[in-house]
Amino acid sequence: MALDVRETGRAAGTPPARPRREITTAFVVSRIAVLAVTAAILLYAVPPLVATGSWVALGVLCAAAAGIAFLYLTRRFVPAKYLVPGTVFLVAFQVFPVVYTATTAFTNFGDGHRGSKAEAVTAIETGSVRQAPGSPEYALTPALRGEELVFLLVDPKTKQVSLGTPDGLTPLTGAELGITGKVVAAPGLTVLKAPEAAARAAEVSALAVPTSGGLIKANGLSRAVEGRAALAYDAACDCVRGEGGPWTADEEQGYFVNAKGDHLAQGWQVNVGFANFARALTDPTISGYFLGVLGWNLVFALVSALGTFGIGMAVALALHHPRMRGTRFYRIALILPYAMPAFAMLLVWRDMFNRDFGLVNQLLGVHVDWLGEPGTARLAVILVNLWLGFPYMFLVTTGALQAIPRELTEAAAIDGATPWRAFRRVTLPLLLVALTPLLISSFAFNFNNFNAIALTTEGGPFPAASPQVGATDLLITYTFRLAFGAGGAQFGFAAAISVFIFAIVALVSAVAFRRTRKQEEVYA
Amino acid sequence: MRKRALGVAALATLALAATGCGGAEPATPTASSGASAPATAAASGGTLVIWADPSRVQPLQPFAEAFGKENGVTVEVKEISKDNQMTFLTASQQGSGPDIMIGAHDWIGNLVQNGAIDPVTLTEEQKAAFSAKALQAVTFNGQVYGAPYAVENIALIRNTKLAPDAPASIEDLIAKGKKLKADGKVKEVLCLPVGQKGDAFHVYPIFASAGGALFGATSSGDPDPKTVLLGADDSVKAFEKLKDLGEKGDGALRTSITNENYIVNFAAGKCAYLVSGPWAIADVKKAGVAYDISPVPAFEGGKPATPFVGVQTFFVASKGKSKALAQEFVANYVTNVDVAMALYKADPRPPALSAALQQVQAEDPDAVKFMDAGKDGMPMPAIPEMAAIWEPFGIAENAAVKGGDAAAAAAAAQKAVDGALKNN
């Protein structure tokens, strides 16, 4: 290893002077790039932040931009210059999603509980407005009285014209009706044409003309109806009064509930503490099947990781042999499954395993319901996954093999080792040093290999006696169904389950990495 | 020194992360700024944003433009092609959603509980212009939640070369199908998708004819999620009938016939009967198969074979920015026969407007035949609880078709649905 400049200086006995760094083109380019990206993000984010009035976020944004500009324009803080980009990506793509998932796990965020309480109240009130029975469908013409927006309303049956203002409805005389039955002119008022009314659409929606039984509101720009809200929120009792009610706000569930225990459809997002975690641990449809699913999940991930490695390595070794001819052709052929989109291939394989119309049964001349029986379905998904995964292992093993000097195996042969012994004692250990981390990541990937299951068996076949869990369900497909199937989308619950799965994968990986480190100590 | 540098780094990254999420929220102003340029030039009337699936963007465009010109606003029709309901809900929540959404009526329950759509007030005259079934479908909790424009349901499509006459009953259909199979003219008795997870949508007419039911009814006649009937005696009998039609019985229902291959098989002449909807017709025509459409037959002496009816609907988004315009468009513009005809031409599904259907009748008898097949149909339940039915029902159906214990499968499905809906 080359000596550090500073160390050389010290060794020579001169005082440790900070060497002036040469300004290379790469340095200038990278500095410009970082600053340009920062400026671009700032420029992109400012208008929407100003539009929504998020001043705090804007302040933080400016501070960050200034900080980054300062960091890359000064000659100091050299380590930070290298750390910042990586840290930014780490925070944006790793830390933030993890933190967001973990915080979501403590809420009931999901269908029926997406928004705030205020939004729920608005939705409840608007949704309960019904047209007053027997009230006319007014033909509406928005007009201006001075600067104030008013409604000119025509009852289509009586042709009676009324003026609607926030104060109420008053009969109007002297208005001129057009052939469509709408007011075209009225004394003292400026009648708005369609485009002018459309320009004031927000005001038109907002204007409510009170009547004895309800409110007249615009329905679009050319009609207005008298509606009555069946439900209204009362802040005094924190409840919704009206039909079926009173509906009292229940902050634990995020619903308005009545005495009978029913709730209004529209709820809001609340903090539910550990309820999602508790549900994952205590719900009998989860805990009852958890061990079985976990067991199969481990088998699937292990067989996938080791199987693809075994096949990939065997092929790589065969092609690595010095007397092998036409290796380029074989390599191209072997990479093909990897080059094709896995998404489409999984669907093709699913159809090939069809009992009556599938290619597999036709070629083998058998009549097996591959994806219909637990054993064969498991075999089928593993076969498909091996087929999809081995080219990758073949590639990386080929690369790792190039790095092992041939002299080592030759020396082993001279010492009298059989080829198998040479492989077992020399090649494989050296390969594993390089490839074990990849095997671990392959395991972690296959542990959560949602596509391999969802696109082939969808978790099935399902035993008729317990339709919740299928024979090939992985934890991820199983919990996806729990969180997004029967009860609509339940993001909070899904997040809690993700935290559990994260814990399992992290544990397995940590143990595996520990063992690898020991192994490296032995062989290094 | 180093510590301070690290502190600066941490602060900077935190800041970036914060702005990263802050920036995503109000994406609309930036996203629409390019498109709204002509709007500001036209008038200060603003923009009306419509989200539609790819096949409907083109036909809507001219009407959107005409509406825009009339009202001095810019109308944007945007294409949404994946997870439409979920995308709409998420975008609405963030404030970057559309003013008008096009979707299936059975979304209504979920959209309402998420406060994403507003009721639409139609005049009595407008209501009368729609087919009764379509209007019933978009009515939820006594409120009309959108303007329907197309109605679709499944029917029995038969290869008239192999089966010239419409079968009078399911028994008749099975007998004819079996005879064709015995004669080697077809490979399958009936092309009805079952698959490894069942298919409640396609099997429902047969299930209903055998007496099966999903939910009880509330006093207002809506499906009642508190009474699940999958495990009731009548439904168990219906599952038994599916078992009789299944692999260990008549062999008409098979798990190897899936949603991917059922239309292909029919088009290739592998079966004489197909249970499917208007979306199958394009493939069937392309294959040059002579076909006719009739209602899915009922069992002899059984109840009517009622298919699910789905209604494509224009919804007014609660969190839209131009609500008055959206209401104007949905209530007074979409209810127009020309719009219905244009949408029909782009994607031939029977229009919900009776007048448009009459126009279509002359040039496309298929539309009317489909409509006929669905006239006793059941609007797909729009309650959010319907989501709990599909999978347990499908798995019970699959078990029955494979020749398993129908009663046990029905009971397990009932238990699973009750568990999901917390009915116990």
Interface residues (C-beta under 8 A of the other chain):
Chain A: I41 Y44 A45 P47 P48 L49 A51 T52 S54 A57 V60 L61 A63 A64 G67 I68 L71 R76 F77 P79 A80 L83 V84 T87 V88 L90 V91 A92 V95 F96 D111 G112 R114 G115 E119 A120 T122 A123 I124 T126 G127 V129 R130 Q131 E137 A194 P195 E196 A197 A198 A199 A201 A202 V204 S205 A218 N219 G220 L221 S222 R223 V225 G227 A265 Q266 G267 T285 L347 D351 N354 R355 D356 F357 G358 D369 L371 G372 T457 E458 G460 P461 F462 A464 A465 S466 P467 Q468 R481 G485 A486 G487 G488 A489
Chain B: M1 R2 A5 L6 V8 A9 A10 L11 A12 T13 L14 A15 L16 A17 A18 T19 G20 C21 G22 G23 E25 P26 A27 P29 T30 S33 A43 S44 G45 G46 E70 N71 G72 V73 M86 L89 Q93 G109 N110 V112 Q113 N114 G115 D118 P119 V120 T121 T123 E124 N141 G142 Q143 Q196 K197 R254 T255 S256 I257 T258 E260 N261 N265 S318 S322 K323 A324 L325 Q327 E328 F329 V330 A331 N332 P384 A387 A388 E391 P392 I395 A396 N398 A399 K402 G404 D405 A408 A409 A412 A413 A416 V417 G419 A420 L421
